[in-house]
């Protein structure tokens, strides 16, 4: 990695341009706070990678409260029922009848990300794609910095007042000695556990799992 000794600055450096990073970026921008998002993937990949597709009611309320829900309100679909299939039969769960009686909203992550990214950029936001954070320095001070590797392999340092790690469970901002999240996280269930089995045709417009 070539060190160009280049330094850039923003009040807040956000690592990751997924849903969390883009929501934070939009909120900061709406509040007039100078920020930049650093994303290790290319823009095309960020806008097409398919991961989650369900939004919990609380997440939808947060997006609505801050004016970030236009797309999902227009194109999202309410969901309240799951069907579980085994060799012994089927079990249908109408979870909207339980607890708080809340429903999920079906809205693919790549569409939500595209909505949030478009809004952020249209309002003058800055996103550096193909830019990987390789280290966070002075994280416990009032002037932290982030060393990044750009697409051509060059090294750049971003200086900030705050660094927000929104790049998932492997967030670079937490990979420093003494960090409360410096240990490897516990394994989480595979998201494929709640996807329709490819061998079983859908019997109704509900989510199925096995």
N, C-alpha and C positions, 0 to 999 in steps of 0.2 A: 504494500500500500504506500503510495507516494504522499509524503507530508508536504502540502503546499503552504503550510503556515498561514492559511486563510482563516479569518475569524468573522463570524456573523453573529447577529444578536437579535433577540426578541424578548419580550417580557416573559412569555410562556412558550416553552418548546414542548410540543405534544408528540410523543412517540406512538405512531400507529394511526392509519387513516381508515380504520374499520368503523363500525357503528359507534363505539364508545368515543374514539378520538374525534370523529366528525361531529357528534353531538356536543362534546366539550368545545370544539373549535367554533361551532356556530354560536354557542352561548357566550363564549369569550368575545367573539367578534361583535355580537349584538350589544355587549356591554362596553364596547370601545376599548377592549384590552388587546394590545399587540400580541399576536401569537403566530406560530408557524407549525405545520404538521409535517413530520418526517415519516415517510412510508417506504419500507424496504422493497415492496413489489412495484411493478409497473402499473400505470393507471388502468390499462385495459384489464389486467388481472384483478385488480381491486374491484372493478365494476362488474366482473363476470363470475367471481368465485362464489360458489353456492355452498352455504353452510346452514345456518338456522333458517327456519321459515315461519316460525310461530312467535308472536309477540304477546307477552302477558299483559293483562289489563293495566297493571301499574305502569309498565313501560309505555303503553299507549297514552296513558294520562300525562306522563312526563312530556312526551313528544307534543301532545296537544297543547299543554300549558305554555310551551315555549314556541308555538307556531311552527313545529317541525313535522306535522302529521298530514300535510295536504295530500301527498301521494297515497299513503296507506288508507286514508279516509275515503279517497276516491276509488281505489282499486282493491283494497283489502277485503277479506271475507271473514265474517264472524264464524268461530268454531267452538263447539261446546260438547262434542261427543267423540269418544274413542272406542274402537272395537278391537278386542284382544282375541287372537286366534291361536288355538293349540290343536293337537291331534284329537283332543277330547271334545272339541266344539268351539263355540264363540261366546264371548262375554262383552256386552255393550255397556259402557260407562257414560252416563250423562252427567259430566262433572259440573255443569253449570247449575245443577240442582243441589250441589253440596257446598259447604263452607259459605263463602260470600256470594255465591251465585254468579261468579264472573266468568266471562268467556275469553278465549284467546282470539287473536286476529291473525289470519294467515296472510303473510306478506313476505315474499322471498327477500333474504338479506341483500342480495345484489341490487334489488330495486330500491330498497331503503337506502343503501349506501350511495347509489347514483343520485337519489333525491337530495340527500344531505350534502354530497360533494358538489353538486350543481349549485345549490343554494350558497354554499360557502364560497365557491369561486366567483359566482356572479356578484357577490357582495364585496369582492376584493380580497378574499382570503388567499393565503399562501400555502401551497403543498409541494414539497419536494419528493417526487417519486423516485424509485430505484435508489433510495438513500438509506443505508443501514446503519443504525446506531451500534457502535462497537464498544462504547464505554461511557460511563457517566462519572464525572469528576466533581469533587467538592459538594456532594449532594447534601451534606449536613450544614452547609453554609448559606449565606444569602446571595451567593453568586455561583451557582452550579454551572457546569458546562457539559456539553455532549460532543463526543468525538464521533464523526460519521464517515462512512466510506461511500463515495458516490459511484455512479454507474461505471465511470472510466477508471475506478480504482483509486482515485485521489482522496486524500484525507482532508476533512474540513472540521473546524471546531465551532460549535454554536454556544454562545454565552446567553444566560437567561437569569431571571429572578426565580423562576420555578420550572421544574421539569415534571411532566405528567406521563406516567407509563401506561399507555392504553394499547399496548401491542401484545396483549394476551398473557397467558400464564408464564410465558418465558420472557416477560418484560425485562429489557436491559436495565431499566432504572432500579430494579430490585436485586440485580446480580452484583452486589457489593458486600464486603465483609460486614457482619453485624446487622444487616438488614433483617427485619422481622419476616421477610418473605424470600430470604436468600436460599432457603432449603428447597429441594425439589418438591413440587406439589404432589398430593396423593393422586393416584390414578383416578380418572373420572370415567363414568360409563360412556361407551361409544355412542355417538349420536345415531349410528345406524340401528341401534336397538329400537328406535321408534319410527322406522321407515317402513313403508309397505313392502312385504316380501315380493320379490320379482316373480315368483312362481305362482302367486295367488292373485287372480284378477280381482279388481275392486268390485264389491257387491253393492256399494252405495257410496255417495259422496262424503265419506267420513275418513278419518285417519285410522289406519289399521296397524297393529304391531304384533309381534310374536316373540 
